[in-house]
Amino acid sequence: MLWVHLIMDTLASLALATELPTSDLLLRKPYGRTKPLISRTMMKNIIGQAVYQLTVIFSLLFVGDKMLDIPTGRGAEFGSEPTQHFTVIFNTFVMMTLFNEINARKIHGQRNVFQGFFTNPIFYSIWIGTVLSQVFIIQYGKDAFSTKSLTLEQWMWCLLFGFGTLLWGQIVTTVPTRKIPKLLSWGRGHPEEYTNAINLGEENRYDPDSGQKPRAGQILWIRGLTRLQTQVIGGELQERLIPVPYSKSSTDQARMWQGQMV
C-alpha cells in the first residue's frame, strides 16, 4: 500500500506538475470564476477509468486464476506464502495506474496523449524508474512485499491490461461532454456571495462587539489583515534585535585623515 500511495500521490504528482504548457493551453481562454472545480470532462475521465479498472480488478480476483491457470489466492490463511494470483492483481493495478498517468497528461479532450512526451525529462524519467522499480519488487520482493515472481506470459497480461487504459481513454474521450449531466460537475460557486462581504465600507465592516457571527468573506479579510500585521510587527522587531554594524560616514573619515596629517 505504501508503494501504491507513493506512485499515485507523490511520483505522479511530481511528474505531472512539471509538464510544460503547450501553445494550445496558453491560447485557451481562462475559466470563469463560476466554473466548477471539477468539470464534466474531468468527471467523465474519472468515472470512465474507475469503471475500467474496477472491472479488470474484480475479473482477475474471481476468474483470474482460471484464466491464467494458476492456483487461486482466495481463502488463503493470514501469513501464508504469497501467491501469483494476488501478485498479478497487484501488478495489473500498478500497470493501469502508470499508463493512466499518460492519459492524465491531456485533460481537455485531446486525442494524442503522447504529444510532447519526451519534452519533459522529469516525467519520463519518473515513469521509467517506477516501471523498473515495479519489476524489481515483483520479481525479487518476495516476502518483503508479499509478492511472487511472475512468468513472461503473466507479465504480458499485466502489461496488456495496463495498456488497455490508453485504449479505454480514447473511448471515454469519444463520449460527448455535453451528454454528461451538469450535476456531476463539482465545486461550482458564485464569488459574488463572498466578494460582497469583503467590502471596506462601514456598513459591511465586521464589529466584534455586535454579537453577530462574521461571514465567510469577513473571516478571510480578518485573517489576511491579522497575518499582515504580524509580518509587519515581526519585521520591526527583527530590525531592532539584529545589531547593525557601525559604518563611519565620509565626514568622520575626513576628520581622522586630517588628524593624521597634523
N, C-alpha and C positions, 0 to 999 in steps of 0.2 A: 504494500500500500504506500509506503514511503517513496518508493521508486516511481510509482504511478503518479503520485502527487507532485513529485519533482519534475516529471515530464510535462504534466498538464498545466501546472501553475507557474513554475519558475522558468524552466527552459523554454517552453512555448511562448510565454510572455516576453522573455528577453529576445527571442528570435523574431517575433512578430513586431515588437516595438521598435526594432532597428530597421524596419523596411523603409526605403527611401520613397518619398511621394512621387507619383507618376505625373506626367503632364496633364492627363485627363483629370486626375484628382485635384491638381492645382487650378484647373479651369472650371471645375464644378462649383456651382453656386453653394454658399453655405446654407445649412439648415436653419429654419426659423426657430424662434425662441419657444414656440408652442409645439414643436415637433416632438414625438415620443423619443425617449432614451433608447429603447429597443424597438426598431421599426418592424414593419411587417416582413420586409426582406430578411432581416436578421432572424426573426421568429420562424420564418419559413425554413431557413437553413438549420436552425437549432432543432426544430421538431423533425425535419426530414432526416438528419443524421442520427438523431436519437432513435427513430423508428428502425433505421437500417442496422445500427449497432446492437440494439436490443434483440432484434430478430436473429442476427448472427450468433450472439452470445447464448441465447436460450436454445437455439437449434443445436449448437455444439454441446450444450450442457445435457440435453436429453437424448439426442441421437448422434452426437459426435463420436462416441465410442464405436457405434456400429458403422458409421460412415468411414472412419479411419481404421477400423478393425484393430482396436486397441482395448485393453482392459478398462472397464469403467471406474471412475473415481468417486462416483456417488455411493454414499453409505460407508465410506472408509472411516475407520476409527480415528479419533483425535491422536495426533502424534505418530501416525503411521507413515510409511515411506512415501515420498512424493510420487505422483503418477503422471504419465504422459497425457492423460485426459485433461486434467486441470492445467497442466503446463501449456497445452495447446490453447486452451481458453484464455489463459493469461497472456500468452504471446500474441494471439489474434487481437485481443483488446488493445495491446500496446501498438501493434502494427496499424490498426484502424485509427488510433489517436495520432500517430505520426503522419500518416497520409492525409488525415483531415487537417493537419497543420498547413499543408499545401493548399487545401481548399480555403482555409481561413485567410490566405493572402489576398484574396479577391472577395469582397463582401457586398459589392454593388451590382451583382448580376453579370460580371464578366465571365466569358467562357474560358479564355486561356489563362488558367491558374499558374502556368509555368512561365508566364511573361516576366522577364527580369529576374528569374530565379537565381542566376549566377552573378547578378549585380550586387548582391548583399552577401559578402563572405561570412558574416556572423551567422546568418540564417542557415546556410547550407553546411557550415562547419558544425553548428549545434545539432542539426538534423542528422548528418552522417555520424557524428560522435555518439548520438543517442542510439542509432541503429547498431553500431559496433558494440556499445555497452550492453544492449539488449541481447545480442548474440553471445557475448561472454557470460551474462547472467544465466541464460537458458542452458548453454552447453556445459558450463563449469560452476554454476552457482550451487546446484545440488541442495544439500540440507540448509545451507546458509540462506537461500532464497526459496526453499521448498519447491525446487524445480527438478525436472529430469530431462536429460538431453534428448533432443528430437532428431529424427531422421531427415534426410533431404526432402523426401516426399511430404512429410509433415510440415516442414518449413515452407514448401511451395504452397500448401494450403493456407497457411497463415498469411503469407505474402499476397495470395490471391484475394483473400477476404479484406486485407488491408488496402490493396489497390482498388477494390470494389467501391471504397468510399469516394474515389475520384470519379468513377463512372456514375455512381449514385448522385454525386454532387451535380453532374451535368443534367441528370433527370430532374432534380429539385430545381435547378435554375430555369428549366423549361416551364415550370408552373408559373403562370402569370401572377405577379404580386397583387394585382387588383382583385384577384379571386380570393385572396386571404381576408377574412373579416377584420375590420379595424379594431375589434375588441381584443385581438391577440397582440396588438401593439401595447407597449408598457412604458410608463413614465411620461405620459402626455400631461402638460400643465399649462397654466396661464400665468406668466410672470407678472401681469398687471396686479394680481391679487397681492403680491408681495412688494412690488416697487411702489405702490401707492402708500404702503405703510412706512417705507423708508423715505420720509419726507421731512425736510428740515423746518417746515412751518410749525408755528406754535400750536396749531390745533391738533397736529398729529404727533407732537413730541411726547415721549413717554414720561409720565410723572410717577416716581416711585412711591409718593405719598398718597396717590389717588386710590389705592386699593384695587385697581383693575389689573388684570393679567396682561403683560405685553404680548403683542402679536409677533408672528414669526419674523417679519421684516425688522421690527424694532429690536428683537433679540439679536439678530445678525449685526445691526448697526451698533448696539451697545457693546457686543463682543469685539467688533473691529476697533471701536474707539478706545476701549479698555486696553487692547493689545498695543495700539499706537502709543497711548500714554505710558505704558510700561516700557516700551522700547526707548522713548524719549528720556524718561527718568533714569533708566539703566545706562543710557549713553552719557548723560550728565555725570552720574556717579562714577562711571569708568574714567572720564576725563579728570575728575577731581582726585581719584585714588591713585592713578598711574602717574608717577612723577615724570615731569618733562625736563630733559637735560637743559641746563642753562647755557645759552649761547650769547656771547658778548656782542654787543652792537658794534657797528663800524666806528661810532664816536669813542667808545671805550678803548677800542684797539688803537685809534689815533692818539689818544692821550698817553697810552702806555708807550707807544713808539716815540713820542716827543720826550717822555721822561728818560728813555734810554739814550736819546741823542744828547741830552743835557749832562 
